[in-house]
Amino acid sequence: MPQLFTNLDADGSVFFQRQLELVKSRSYDVNYPELPARTLFPVNNEGGFGITSITYRTYDQRATAKIINGYAKDLPRADIGGKETTIPVKELGIAYAYTVKEIASSQLTGVGLDQRRANAARRGVEEAINKIAFYGDAETGLPGFFSNGAIPRVNVVNGAGGQPEWVNKTPDEILFDMNDSFADIFENTKMVERGNTLLLPPAQWSLVSSTPRSSNSDTTILAYFVANSPYVMSMADVIPVNELVGAGSGGVDILVAYDRNPDKLQLEIPGELQFLAPQEKGLEIEIPGWSSIGGVNIYYPLSINIAEGI
């Protein structure tokens, strides 16, 4: 085996390579459920490293038949029209490192290399992906979920008490807001689109999960909604999401009803995080990593509805 690092002897280099393989494999087992982008937006890994942009085509058909006579020569033509949408792909970079002394000490004592640095590196990439997925990046043009201006946004109606916030509304008024968000998608698209997932801020999710449907009911607002909704199928389809807090105009909380379907929207990650070969930098051994991201592609914005003011 060739000498990799001038500051380590052969035994030290072999030890480091073995330890590093353990660190890398374990870092891939760490899950971060509090970063919800990968769960909420179907992930697309097509393309791989090296692509600089992603283009998708949207087609529409134009065809209307008419009554004709037997000698007609001006038959109406069926045709299709389409447009292309292109988004950029950018790289995310991260690195972690060990000093030569740390490697030697680890070899001497038999204690493995610190796993937390690799975990922190992966966490850093996941935080960047999550942020871009929700908010995009204006400087590079990466599209995010909230930055898509084609998604319909409405204000929830005031309750009988004159306030829109759920904490000031009755269970019936809250149920109306929940159902109306899906009905807007269904009705405004003439039954073409149909939502299947509801996202709520944590406080509002807790409210509907613990508040009775009525004073003489042992069913919560959420349980009643799920049992009677033609859109969501289970409690798992109603999800608390931190990013919805203050995400509306003027910093109000929002809810999101949408079709969680890769045919409607996708989180573009052409290249998942990949750690490269260790590099010696002075008395440190650095392990660089990179990933690529294209943001959130929303193919059918009308399959989503955002209601503000809850």
ChimeraX attribute file (.defattr): number of C-alpha atoms within 10 A of each C-alpha:
attribute: neighborCount
match mode: 1-to-1
recipient: residues
	/A:1	6
	/A:2	7
	/A:3	13
	/A:4	16
	/A:5	18
	/A:6	11
	/A:7	16
	/A:8	17
	/A:9	13
	/A:10	15
	/A:11	11
	/A:12	20
	/A:13	20
	/A:14	16
	/A:15	16
	/A:16	23
	/A:17	14
	/A:18	12
	/A:19	19
	/A:20	19
	/A:21	11
	/A:22	14
	/A:23	19
	/A:24	16
	/A:25	11
	/A:26	13
	/A:27	19
	/A:28	12
	/A:29	9
	/A:30	11
	/A:31	12
	/A:32	11
	/A:33	9
	/A:34	10
	/A:35	18
	/A:36	19
	/A:37	23
	/A:38	17
	/A:39	11
	/A:40	18
	/A:41	23
	/A:42	17
	/A:43	17
	/A:44	18
	/A:45	15
	/A:46	12
	/A:47	14
	/A:48	12
	/A:49	19
	/A:50	12
	/A:51	15
	/A:52	15
	/A:53	14
	/A:54	16
	/A:55	10
	/A:56	11
	/A:57	10
	/A:58	11
	/A:59	9
	/A:60	10
	/A:61	10
	/A:62	9
	/A:63	10
	/A:64	9
	/A:65	9
	/A:66	6
	/A:67	6
	/A:68	11
	/A:69	6
	/A:70	5
	/A:71	6
	/A:72	8
	/A:73	8
	/A:74	7
	/A:75	10
	/A:76	11
	/A:77	9
	/A:78	10
	/A:79	10
	/A:80	9
	/A:81	9
	/A:82	9
	/A:83	9
	/A:84	9
	/A:85	11
	/A:86	11
	/A:87	19
	/A:88	16
	/A:89	22
	/A:90	21
	/A:91	15
	/A:92	17
	/A:93	17
	/A:94	19
	/A:95	18
	/A:96	19
	/A:97	16
	/A:98	18
	/A:99	15
	/A:100	19
	/A:101	13
	/A:102	14
	/A:103	22
	/A:104	18
	/A:105	14
	/A:106	18
	/A:107	17
	/A:108	10
	/A:109	8
	/A:110	9
	/A:111	11
	/A:112	18
	/A:113	19
	/A:114	15
	/A:115	15
	/A:116	12
	/A:117	16
	/A:118	25
	/A:119	19
	/A:120	15
	/A:121	20
	/A:122	25
	/A:123	18
	/A:124	16
	/A:125	20
	/A:126	21
	/A:127	16
	/A:128	13
	/A:129	24
	/A:130	21
	/A:131	18
	/A:132	24
	/A:133	29
	/A:134	22
	/A:135	19
	/A:136	22
	/A:137	15
	/A:138	11
	/A:139	6
	/A:140	11
	/A:141	14
	/A:142	21
	/A:143	23
	/A:144	22
	/A:145	23
	/A:146	19
	/A:147	17
	/A:148	16
	/A:149	9
	/A:150	12
	/A:151	17
	/A:152	15
	/A:153	17
	/A:154	15
	/A:155	15
	/A:156	23
	/A:157	17
	/A:158	16
	/A:159	16
	/A:160	11
	/A:161	9
	/A:162	10
	/A:163	15
	/A:164	20
	/A:165	19
	/A:166	21
	/A:167	14
	/A:168	16
	/A:169	18
	/A:170	15
	/A:171	21
	/A:172	13
	/A:173	16
	/A:174	25
	/A:175	18
	/A:176	15
	/A:177	20
	/A:178	21
	/A:179	17
	/A:180	17
	/A:181	23
	/A:182	28
	/A:183	20
	/A:184	22
	/A:185	24
	/A:186	18
	/A:187	13
	/A:188	12
	/A:189	13
	/A:190	10
	/A:191	11
	/A:192	11
	/A:193	21
	/A:194	23
	/A:195	24
	/A:196	21
	/A:197	23
	/A:198	24
	/A:199	22
	/A:200	24
	/A:201	21
	/A:202	15
	/A:203	16
	/A:204	20
	/A:205	17
	/A:206	13
	/A:207	16
	/A:208	22
	/A:209	18
	/A:210	13
	/A:211	17
	/A:212	18
	/A:213	22
	/A:214	13
	/A:215	9
	/A:216	7
	/A:217	10
	/A:218	11
	/A:219	16
	/A:220	17
	/A:221	21
	/A:222	25
	/A:223	19
	/A:224	15
	/A:225	23
	/A:226	17
	/A:227	12
	/A:228	12
	/A:229	15
	/A:230	14
	/A:231	21
	/A:232	21
	/A:233	14
	/A:234	15
	/A:235	15
	/A:236	11
	/A:237	15
	/A:238	21
	/A:239	17
	/A:240	19
	/A:241	20
	/A:242	16
	/A:243	21
	/A:244	21
	/A:245	18
	/A:246	15
	/A:247	18
	/A:248	20
	/A:249	12
	/A:250	9
	/A:251	12
	/A:252	14
	/A:253	21
	/A:254	26
	/A:255	27
	/A:256	23
	/A:257	28
	/A:258	25
	/A:259	25
	/A:260	20
	/A:261	15
	/A:262	15
	/A:263	11
	/A:264	19
	/A:265	24
	/A:266	24
	/A:267	29
	/A:268	24
	/A:269	25
	/A:270	25
	/A:271	22
	/A:272	16
	/A:273	19
	/A:274	16
	/A:275	19
	/A:276	12
	/A:277	12
	/A:278	21
	/A:279	14
	/A:280	18
	/A:281	11
	/A:282	11
	/A:283	14
	/A:284	19
	/A:285	20
	/A:286	18
	/A:287	19
	/A:288	17
	/A:289	21
	/A:290	18
	/A:291	21
	/A:292	25
	/A:293	25
	/A:294	29
	/A:295	28
	/A:296	29
	/A:297	27
	/A:298	22
	/A:299	16
	/A:300	15
	/A:301	20
	/A:302	22
	/A:303	27
	/A:304	27
	/A:305	24
	/A:306	20
	/A:307	21
	/A:308	24
	/A:309	22
	/A:310	25
